[in-house]
Amino acid sequence: MTAQTMTDDIVELTVPADGAYLSVLRTATAGLAARLHFTLDEIEDLRIAVDEACALLLPAIGNPQDTELTCRFDVGPDSLAVAISAPATGALPDTQTFAWRVLAALVADVSAELLAGVATIRMTKRRANAG
């Protein structure tokens, strides 16, 4: 008998880099978190975190009319990892701002990176009652 490794599900959405489309990402986030049996408060924290991360990335985008946001969800057994990326011409968000601190308070882990002209904010939320 061999042990089976549980593989995570990956969901990736790409939307125009326009605030009007952020509701699509918030809705997808809520649906995936509900699938993992997150509490209503945890789901709302994730929705706010995704919205905040997008709001932090948008100023780094040069011309939002020709740009897309890519949101990759890594659905684990008791966690949801989210990576939001966009081509950037500006700097990464300042991690000392109030907005960044709010984001960090909503999720377990959060980081930002700029690699090859693409800015990415990564975050992970774990279910509190996992197990």
Contacts in CASP RR format, 6 or more apart in sequence:
PFRMAT RR
TARGET T0000
AUTHOR 0000-0000-0000
METHOD contacts of the structure
MODEL  1
MTAQTMTDDIVELTVPADGAYLSVLRTATAGLAARLHFTLDEIEDLRIAV
DEACALLLPAIGNPQDTELTCRFDVGPDSLAVAISAPATGALPDTQTFAW
RVLAALVADVSAELLAGVATIRMTKRRANAG
6 76 0 8 1.000
6 77 0 8 1.000
8 74 0 8 1.000
8 75 0 8 1.000
8 76 0 8 1.000
8 77 0 8 1.000
9 74 0 8 1.000
9 75 0 8 1.000
9 76 0 8 1.000
10 72 0 8 1.000
10 73 0 8 1.000
10 74 0 8 1.000
10 75 0 8 1.000
11 28 0 8 1.000
11 32 0 8 1.000
11 72 0 8 1.000
11 73 0 8 1.000
11 75 0 8 1.000
12 70 0 8 1.000
12 71 0 8 1.000
12 72 0 8 1.000
12 73 0 8 1.000
13 24 0 8 1.000
13 25 0 8 1.000
13 28 0 8 1.000
13 70 0 8 1.000
13 71 0 8 1.000
13 73 0 8 1.000
14 68 0 8 1.000
14 69 0 8 1.000
14 70 0 8 1.000
14 71 0 8 1.000
15 21 0 8 1.000
15 22 0 8 1.000
15 24 0 8 1.000
15 25 0 8 1.000
15 68 0 8 1.000
15 69 0 8 1.000
15 71 0 8 1.000
16 64 0 8 1.000
16 67 0 8 1.000
16 68 0 8 1.000
16 69 0 8 1.000
17 58 0 8 1.000
17 61 0 8 1.000
17 64 0 8 1.000
17 67 0 8 1.000
17 68 0 8 1.000
17 69 0 8 1.000
17 86 0 8 1.000
18 64 0 8 1.000
18 65 0 8 1.000
19 54 0 8 1.000
19 58 0 8 1.000
21 69 0 8 1.000
22 50 0 8 1.000
22 51 0 8 1.000
22 54 0 8 1.000
25 50 0 8 1.000
25 51 0 8 1.000
25 54 0 8 1.000
25 69 0 8 1.000
25 71 0 8 1.000
25 84 0 8 1.000
26 47 0 8 1.000
26 50 0 8 1.000
26 51 0 8 1.000
28 71 0 8 1.000
28 73 0 8 1.000
29 43 0 8 1.000
29 46 0 8 1.000
29 47 0 8 1.000
29 50 0 8 1.000
29 73 0 8 1.000
29 80 0 8 1.000
29 82 0 8 1.000
30 43 0 8 1.000
30 46 0 8 1.000
30 47 0 8 1.000
31 43 0 8 1.000
32 73 0 8 1.000
32 75 0 8 1.000
32 80 0 8 1.000
33 42 0 8 1.000
33 43 0 8 1.000
33 46 0 8 1.000
33 80 0 8 1.000
33 125 0 8 1.000
34 43 0 8 1.000
35 75 0 8 1.000
36 75 0 8 1.000
36 76 0 8 1.000
36 77 0 8 1.000
36 78 0 8 1.000
36 79 0 8 1.000
36 80 0 8 1.000
36 127 0 8 1.000
37 127 0 8 1.000
38 46 0 8 1.000
38 80 0 8 1.000
38 125 0 8 1.000
38 127 0 8 1.000
39 127 0 8 1.000
39 128 0 8 1.000
39 129 0 8 1.000
42 125 0 8 1.000
42 127 0 8 1.000
42 128 0 8 1.000
45 106 0 8 1.000
45 107 0 8 1.000
45 125 0 8 1.000
46 80 0 8 1.000
46 82 0 8 1.000
46 106 0 8 1.000
46 107 0 8 1.000
46 125 0 8 1.000
48 102 0 8 1.000
48 106 0 8 1.000
49 82 0 8 1.000
49 103 0 8 1.000
49 106 0 8 1.000
49 107 0 8 1.000
49 110 0 8 1.000
49 123 0 8 1.000
49 125 0 8 1.000
50 71 0 8 1.000
50 82 0 8 1.000
50 84 0 8 1.000
52 99 0 8 1.000
52 102 0 8 1.000
52 103 0 8 1.000
52 106 0 8 1.000
53 82 0 8 1.000
53 84 0 8 1.000
53 103 0 8 1.000
53 110 0 8 1.000
53 121 0 8 1.000
53 123 0 8 1.000
54 69 0 8 1.000
54 84 0 8 1.000
55 99 0 8 1.000
56 93 0 8 1.000
56 99 0 8 1.000
56 100 0 8 1.000
56 103 0 8 1.000
56 112 0 8 1.000
56 121 0 8 1.000
57 69 0 8 1.000
57 84 0 8 1.000
57 85 0 8 1.000
57 86 0 8 1.000
57 88 0 8 1.000
57 93 0 8 1.000
57 119 0 8 1.000
57 121 0 8 1.000
58 64 0 8 1.000
58 86 0 8 1.000
59 90 0 8 1.000
59 93 0 8 1.000
60 86 0 8 1.000
60 88 0 8 1.000
60 89 0 8 1.000
60 90 0 8 1.000
60 91 0 8 1.000
60 92 0 8 1.000
60 93 0 8 1.000
60 119 0 8 1.000
61 67 0 8 1.000
61 86 0 8 1.000
61 87 0 8 1.000
61 88 0 8 1.000
61 89 0 8 1.000
61 90 0 8 1.000
62 87 0 8 1.000
62 88 0 8 1.000
62 89 0 8 1.000
62 90 0 8 1.000
67 86 0 8 1.000
67 87 0 8 1.000
68 86 0 8 1.000
69 84 0 8 1.000
69 85 0 8 1.000
69 86 0 8 1.000
70 84 0 8 1.000
70 85 0 8 1.000
70 86 0 8 1.000
71 82 0 8 1.000
71 83 0 8 1.000
71 84 0 8 1.000
71 85 0 8 1.000
72 82 0 8 1.000
72 83 0 8 1.000
72 84 0 8 1.000
72 85 0 8 1.000
73 80 0 8 1.000
73 81 0 8 1.000
73 82 0 8 1.000
74 80 0 8 1.000
74 81 0 8 1.000
74 82 0 8 1.000
74 83 0 8 1.000
77 130 0 8 1.000
78 126 0 8 1.000
78 127 0 8 1.000
78 130 0 8 1.000
78 131 0 8 1.000
79 108 0 8 1.000
79 124 0 8 1.000
79 125 0 8 1.000
79 126 0 8 1.000
79 127 0 8 1.000
79 130 0 8 1.000
80 124 0 8 1.000
80 125 0 8 1.000
81 122 0 8 1.000
81 123 0 8 1.000
81 124 0 8 1.000
82 122 0 8 1.000
82 123 0 8 1.000
82 124 0 8 1.000
82 125 0 8 1.000
83 120 0 8 1.000
83 121 0 8 1.000
83 122 0 8 1.000
83 123 0 8 1.000
84 120 0 8 1.000
84 121 0 8 1.000
85 118 0 8 1.000
85 119 0 8 1.000
85 120 0 8 1.000
85 121 0 8 1.000
86 118 0 8 1.000
86 119 0 8 1.000
87 117 0 8 1.000
87 118 0 8 1.000
87 119 0 8 1.000
88 114 0 8 1.000
88 117 0 8 1.000
88 118 0 8 1.000
88 119 0 8 1.000
90 119 0 8 1.000
91 114 0 8 1.000
92 112 0 8 1.000
92 113 0 8 1.000
92 114 0 8 1.000
92 119 0 8 1.000
93 99 0 8 1.000
93 100 0 8 1.000
93 112 0 8 1.000
93 121 0 8 1.000
94 100 0 8 1.000
95 112 0 8 1.000
100 110 0 8 1.000
103 110 0 8 1.000
103 121 0 8 1.000
103 123 0 8 1.000
104 110 0 8 1.000
106 125 0 8 1.000
107 123 0 8 1.000
107 124 0 8 1.000
107 125 0 8 1.000
108 123 0 8 1.000
108 124 0 8 1.000
108 125 0 8 1.000
108 126 0 8 1.000
109 122 0 8 1.000
109 123 0 8 1.000
109 124 0 8 1.000
110 121 0 8 1.000
110 122 0 8 1.000
110 123 0 8 1.000
110 124 0 8 1.000
111 121 0 8 1.000
111 122 0 8 1.000
111 123 0 8 1.000
112 119 0 8 1.000
112 120 0 8 1.000
112 121 0 8 1.000
112 122 0 8 1.000
113 119 0 8 1.000
113 120 0 8 1.000
113 122 0 8 1.000
114 120 0 8 1.000
END
